[in-house]
Amino acid sequence: MSEERMRILKMLEEGKISADDAAKLLAAVEGGTKAKGVICCAPGTARKVLHVEIQGEGDEKPRVNVNVPLELIRVAMSLIPKDARAKMEAKGIDLDNITQMIEDGVEGKIVEVEHEKKNGKERIVVEIE
């Protein structure tokens, strides 16, 4: 079983997503059919991902290092809690704008934010690879 499928099933098991959301995600991962509200790529084409990385000053490795297949982006965006979305928007990260950029075919780095925290700087990078 693929790593993506296992993650989806784990989120379902933990109650983080509904059975309907899990079905949409699994359909998108399998790539055979388009799930409602999910951006899908044509079978046989290279899969692009939305890469999100958060690294603190002095960290050897990123604290967050996530790749989301673009065909799952609408579902993934809908799973972000409102409070987390508000925090991201306060840092200048507009998720609706990012989604639109993805749909428009933009590639490369689309957001880079560096900000001060009590224990040093933190850097957030969002890019399409």
PATOR-896089 format. One line per field, with one value per atom (N, C-alpha, C): residue number from 0; residue in three letters; atom name; x, y, z. Coordinates in steps of 0.2 Angstrom, whole numbers. Layout:
BEGIN
resi = (NUM, ...)
resn = (ala, ...)
name = (CA, ...)
px = (X, ...)
py = (Y, ...)
pz = (Z, ...)
END
This chain:
BEGIN
resi = (0, 0, 0, 1, 1, 1, 2, 2, 2, 3, 3, 3, 4, 4, 4, 5, 5, 5, 6, 6, 6, 7, 7, 7, 8, 8, 8, 9, 9, 9, 10, 10, 10, 11, 11, 11, 12, 12, 12, 13, 13, 13, 14, 14, 14, 15, 15, 15, 16, 16, 16, 17, 17, 17, 18, 18, 18, 19, 19, 19, 20, 20, 20, 21, 21, 21, 22, 22, 22, 23, 23, 23, 24, 24, 24, 25, 25, 25, 26, 26, 26, 27, 27, 27, 28, 28, 28, 29, 29, 29, 30, 30, 30, 31, 31, 31, 32, 32, 32, 33, 33, 33, 34, 34, 34, 35, 35, 35, 36, 36, 36, 37, 37, 37, 38, 38, 38, 39, 39, 39, 40, 40, 40, 41, 41, 41, 42, 42, 42, 43, 43, 43, 44, 44, 44, 45, 45, 45, 46, 46, 46, 47, 47, 47, 48, 48, 48, 49, 49, 49, 50, 50, 50, 51, 51, 51, 52, 52, 52, 53, 53, 53, 54, 54, 54, 55, 55, 55, 56, 56, 56, 57, 57, 57, 58, 58, 58, 59, 59, 59, 60, 60, 60, 61, 61, 61, 62, 62, 62, 63, 63, 63, 64, 64, 64, 65, 65, 65, 66, 66, 66, 67, 67, 67, 68, 68, 68, 69, 69, 69, 70, 70, 70, 71, 71, 71, 72, 72, 72, 73, 73, 73, 74, 74, 74, 75, 75, 75, 76, 76, 76, 77, 77, 77, 78, 78, 78, 79, 79, 79, 80, 80, 80, 81, 81, 81, 82, 82, 82, 83, 83, 83, 84, 84, 84, 85, 85, 85, 86, 86, 86, 87, 87, 87, 88, 88, 88, 89, 89, 89, 90, 90, 90, 91, 91, 91, 92, 92, 92, 93, 93, 93, 94, 94, 94, 95, 95, 95, 96, 96, 96, 97, 97, 97, 98, 98, 98, 99, 99, 99, 100, 100, 100, 101, 101, 101, 102, 102, 102, 103, 103, 103, 104, 104, 104, 105, 105, 105, 106, 106, 106, 107, 107, 107, 108, 108, 108, 109, 109, 109, 110, 110, 110, 111, 111, 111, 112, 112, 112, 113, 113, 113, 114, 114, 114, 115, 115, 115, 116, 116, 116, 117, 117, 117, 118, 118, 118, 119, 119, 119, 120, 120, 120, 121, 121, 121, 122, 122, 122, 123, 123, 123, 124, 124, 124, 125, 125, 125, 126, 126, 126, 127, 127, 127, 128, 128, 128)
resn = (met, met, met, ser, ser, ser, glu, glu, glu, glu, glu, glu, arg, arg, arg, met, met, met, arg, arg, arg, ile, ile, ile, leu, leu, leu, lys, lys, lys, met, met, met, leu, leu, leu, glu, glu, glu, glu, glu, glu, gly, gly, gly, lys, lys, lys, ile, ile, ile, ser, ser, ser, ala, ala, ala, asp, asp, asp, asp, asp, asp, ala, ala, ala, ala, ala, ala, lys, lys, lys, leu, leu, leu, leu, leu, leu, ala, ala, ala, ala, ala, ala, val, val, val, glu, glu, glu, gly, gly, gly, gly, gly, gly, thr, thr, thr, lys, lys, lys, ala, ala, ala, lys, lys, lys, gly, gly, gly, val, val, val, ile, ile, ile, cys, cys, cys, cys, cys, cys, ala, ala, ala, pro, pro, pro, gly, gly, gly, thr, thr, thr, ala, ala, ala, arg, arg, arg, lys, lys, lys, val, val, val, leu, leu, leu, his, his, his, val, val, val, glu, glu, glu, ile, ile, ile, gln, gln, gln, gly, gly, gly, glu, glu, glu, gly, gly, gly, asp, asp, asp, glu, glu, glu, lys, lys, lys, pro, pro, pro, arg, arg, arg, val, val, val, asn, asn, asn, val, val, val, asn, asn, asn, val, val, val, pro, pro, pro, leu, leu, leu, glu, glu, glu, leu, leu, leu, ile, ile, ile, arg, arg, arg, val, val, val, ala, ala, ala, met, met, met, ser, ser, ser, leu, leu, leu, ile, ile, ile, pro, pro, pro, lys, lys, lys, asp, asp, asp, ala, ala, ala, arg, arg, arg, ala, ala, ala, lys, lys, lys, met, met, met, glu, glu, glu, ala, ala, ala, lys, lys, lys, gly, gly, gly, ile, ile, ile, asp, asp, asp, leu, leu, leu, asp, asp, asp, asn, asn, asn, ile, ile, ile, thr, thr, thr, gln, gln, gln, met, met, met, ile, ile, ile, glu, glu, glu, asp, asp, asp, gly, gly, gly, val, val, val, glu, glu, glu, gly, gly, gly, lys, lys, lys, ile, ile, ile, val, val, val, glu, glu, glu, val, val, val, glu, glu, glu, his, his, his, glu, glu, glu, lys, lys, lys, lys, lys, lys, asn, asn, asn, gly, gly, gly, lys, lys, lys, glu, glu, glu, arg, arg, arg, ile, ile, ile, val, val, val, val, val, val, glu, glu, glu, ile, ile, ile, glu, glu, glu)
name = (N, CA, C, N, CA, C, N, CA, C, N, CA, C, N, CA, C, N, CA, C, N, CA, C, N, CA, C, N, CA, C, N, CA, C, N, CA, C, N, CA, C, N, CA, C, N, CA, C, N, CA, C, N, CA, C, N, CA, C, N, CA, C, N, CA, C, N, CA, C, N, CA, C, N, CA, C, N, CA, C, N, CA, C, N, CA, C, N, CA, C, N, CA, C, N, CA, C, N, CA, C, N, CA, C, N, CA, C, N, CA, C, N, CA, C, N, CA, C, N, CA, C, N, CA, C, N, CA, C, N, CA, C, N, CA, C, N, CA, C, N, CA, C, N, CA, C, N, CA, C, N, CA, C, N, CA, C, N, CA, C, N, CA, C, N, CA, C, N, CA, C, N, CA, C, N, CA, C, N, CA, C, N, CA, C, N, CA, C, N, CA, C, N, CA, C, N, CA, C, N, CA, C, N, CA, C, N, CA, C, N, CA, C, N, CA, C, N, CA, C, N, CA, C, N, CA, C, N, CA, C, N, CA, C, N, CA, C, N, CA, C, N, CA, C, N, CA, C, N, CA, C, N, CA, C, N, CA, C, N, CA, C, N, CA, C, N, CA, C, N, CA, C, N, CA, C, N, CA, C, N, CA, C, N, CA, C, N, CA, C, N, CA, C, N, CA, C, N, CA, C, N, CA, C, N, CA, C, N, CA, C, N, CA, C, N, CA, C, N, CA, C, N, CA, C, N, CA, C, N, CA, C, N, CA, C, N, CA, C, N, CA, C, N, CA, C, N, CA, C, N, CA, C, N, CA, C, N, CA, C, N, CA, C, N, CA, C, N, CA, C, N, CA, C, N, CA, C, N, CA, C, N, CA, C, N, CA, C, N, CA, C, N, CA, C, N, CA, C, N, CA, C, N, CA, C, N, CA, C, N, CA, C, N, CA, C, N, CA, C, N, CA, C, N, CA, C, N, CA, C, N, CA, C, N, CA, C, N, CA, C, N, CA, C, N, CA, C, N, CA, C)
px = (4, 0, 4, 3, 7, 7, 12, 13, 7, 5, -1, -7, -9, -15, -14, -9, -8, -9, -7, -8, -15, -18, -26, -29, -28, -31, -30, -24, -22, -26, -27, -30, -38, -41, -47, -48, -43, -43, -43, -39, -38, -44, -49, -54, -53, -47, -45, -49, -51, -55, -61, -66, -72, -71, -76, -75, -76, -80, -81, -75, -71, -65, -60, -60, -55, -56, -63, -64, -62, -63, -61, -53, -50, -42, -40, -43, -41, -42, -48, -49, -44, -42, -37, -30, -28, -22, -22, -27, -27, -27, -29, -28, -33, -36, -41, -47, -49, -55, -54, -58, -57, -62, -60, -64, -67, -73, -76, -72, -70, -67, -59, -57, -50, -46, -41, -37, -33, -35, -31, -27, -22, -17, -19, -17, -18, -14, -17, -13, -6, -1, 5, 10, 7, 11, 14, 20, 24, 19, 20, 16, 20, 16, 19, 16, 20, 18, 19, 15, 15, 20, 26, 30, 30, 29, 29, 35, 39, 45, 45, 45, 46, 53, 57, 64, 65, 67, 69, 77, 78, 85, 90, 95, 99, 97, 91, 89, 93, 95, 98, 93, 87, 82, 76, 72, 66, 61, 58, 53, 47, 45, 40, 42, 41, 43, 38, 33, 28, 27, 26, 24, 17, 13, 6, 5, 3, 2, -3, -2, -7, -14, -15, -21, -25, -22, -25, -26, -24, -23, -30, -35, -41, -44, -43, -46, -41, -34, -30, -31, -32, -34, -40, -45, -51, -51, -45, -44, -40, -38, -34, -39, -38, -42, -43, -48, -49, -44, -42, -37, -30, -29, -22, -22, -28, -28, -28, -31, -30, -23, -19, -12, -8, -9, -6, -7, -14, -15, -12, -12, -9, -1, 2, 9, 9, 4, 4, 3, 1, 0, -7, -9, -16, -17, -21, -22, -26, -31, -35, -31, -27, -23, -18, -15, -10, -14, -20, -24, -25, -27, -28, -22, -16, -10, -8, -10, -9, -13, -19, -24, -22, -18, -16, -9, -7, 0, 6, 6, 12, 17, 23, 28, 34, 37, 43, 40, 44, 43, 37, 32, 26, 25, 28, 28, 35, 38, 43, 42, 42, 41, 46, 49, 54, 52, 51, 49, 52, 52, 56, 51, 54, 50, 55, 52, 55, 62, 63, 69, 73, 72, 75, 71, 74, 70, 67, 61, 58, 57, 58, 57, 52, 47, 42, 43, 43, 44, 38, 34, 29, 31, 32, 34, 31, 30, 28, 33, 34, 40, 37)
py = (-6, 0, 6, 11, 17, 21, 25, 29, 34, 37, 42, 39, 33, 29, 28, 26, 24, 31, 36, 43, 45, 44, 45, 41, 34, 30, 31, 33, 35, 41, 46, 52, 50, 46, 43, 40, 35, 31, 36, 41, 46, 51, 51, 55, 62, 63, 70, 72, 67, 68, 63, 65, 61, 56, 51, 45, 48, 53, 56, 60, 63, 66, 61, 56, 50, 47, 46, 43, 48, 54, 59, 59, 59, 59, 52, 47, 40, 40, 43, 43, 47, 53, 57, 54, 50, 47, 41, 37, 32, 35, 41, 44, 42, 37, 34, 38, 42, 46, 53, 58, 64, 64, 66, 67, 74, 75, 81, 86, 92, 97, 96, 91, 89, 90, 94, 95, 88, 85, 79, 80, 76, 76, 71, 71, 66, 60, 54, 48, 48, 46, 45, 52, 57, 63, 64, 68, 69, 72, 69, 72, 78, 84, 89, 90, 93, 93, 100, 102, 108, 106, 110, 108, 114, 112, 117, 115, 120, 119, 124, 122, 127, 125, 130, 129, 134, 133, 138, 139, 145, 147, 142, 139, 135, 127, 126, 119, 116, 109, 105, 103, 101, 99, 103, 104, 107, 105, 109, 107, 104, 106, 104, 103, 98, 96, 92, 95, 92, 92, 87, 87, 85, 89, 87, 87, 81, 80, 86, 89, 94, 92, 86, 83, 83, 83, 83, 90, 95, 102, 105, 104, 107, 103, 97, 93, 95, 95, 97, 104, 108, 115, 115, 111, 111, 108, 105, 101, 106, 111, 116, 119, 118, 121, 129, 132, 139, 143, 141, 145, 144, 139, 138, 143, 143, 147, 154, 156, 163, 165, 160, 162, 162, 158, 159, 165, 167, 173, 179, 179, 184, 185, 180, 180, 182, 183, 185, 179, 173, 168, 167, 168, 168, 161, 157, 150, 150, 154, 155, 157, 162, 164, 159, 155, 149, 144, 142, 138, 140, 146, 149, 149, 151, 150, 143, 138, 131, 130, 132, 130, 134, 140, 143, 141, 135, 132, 135, 140, 143, 138, 138, 134, 138, 134, 137, 140, 144, 147, 152, 151, 155, 159, 157, 161, 159, 165, 164, 169, 167, 172, 170, 175, 175, 179, 177, 181, 179, 184, 183, 180, 175, 172, 173, 171, 172, 169, 163, 159, 159, 165, 166, 166, 166, 167, 160, 161, 155, 157, 152, 153, 148, 151, 147, 147, 142, 142, 137, 140, 136, 136, 130, 130, 124, 125, 120, 117, 110, 106, 101)
pz = (0, 0, 0, -4, -5, 2, 3, 9, 9, 3, 3, 6, 3, 5, 13, 15, 23, 27, 25, 28, 28, 23, 22, 27, 27, 32, 39, 40, 47, 50, 45, 47, 48, 44, 45, 52, 53, 59, 66, 65, 71, 71, 66, 66, 64, 61, 58, 52, 48, 42, 42, 38, 38, 33, 33, 28, 21, 20, 13, 11, 15, 14, 12, 16, 14, 8, 6, -1, -6, -6, -11, -11, -6, -6, -9, -7, -10, -18, -20, -27, -31, -28, -31, -31, -26, -26, -31, -31, -36, -43, -44, -51, -57, -55, -61, -62, -57, -58, -55, -57, -54, -48, -42, -36, -37, -35, -35, -30, -33, -30, -29, -33, -32, -39, -39, -45, -47, -53, -55, -61, -61, -66, -71, -77, -82, -81, -81, -80, -84, -81, -85, -85, -82, -82, -75, -75, -69, -64, -58, -53, -50, -49, -46, -38, -34, -27, -25, -20, -16, -10, -10, -4, 1, 7, 13, 17, 19, 24, 29, 35, 40, 44, 45, 48, 53, 59, 64, 63, 65, 65, 69, 66, 70, 70, 67, 66, 61, 62, 57, 52, 54, 49, 50, 44, 45, 50, 54, 58, 55, 49, 45, 38, 35, 28, 25, 21, 19, 11, 8, 1, 0, -4, -5, -13, -15, -22, -25, -30, -32, -33, -35, -36, -30, -24, -18, -14, -18, -14, -12, -16, -14, -7, -7, -1, 5, 3, 9, 12, 7, 10, 14, 12, 16, 23, 24, 30, 35, 33, 37, 42, 49, 54, 53, 55, 54, 58, 64, 68, 65, 62, 58, 52, 48, 42, 44, 50, 52, 54, 57, 59, 53, 48, 41, 38, 38, 34, 38, 45, 49, 47, 44, 42, 35, 31, 24, 20, 22, 18, 16, 10, 8, 4, 8, 5, -1, -1, -7, -14, -12, -18, -20, -15, -17, -21, -19, -23, -30, -31, -38, -42, -39, -42, -45, -41, -42, -48, -48, -54, -60, -59, -65, -68, -65, -67, -65, -60, -58, -55, -56, -53, -49, -45, -41, -35, -32, -25, -25, -21, -22, -15, -10, -3, 0, 3, 8, 13, 19, 25, 30, 33, 38, 44, 50, 55, 61, 66, 72, 77, 81, 87, 93, 99, 105, 105, 102, 102, 95, 91, 85, 79, 73, 67, 65, 61, 58, 51, 46, 39, 36, 33, 30, 22, 19, 11, 8, 4, 0, -7, -11, -18, -21, -28, -32, -35, -35, -38, -43)
END
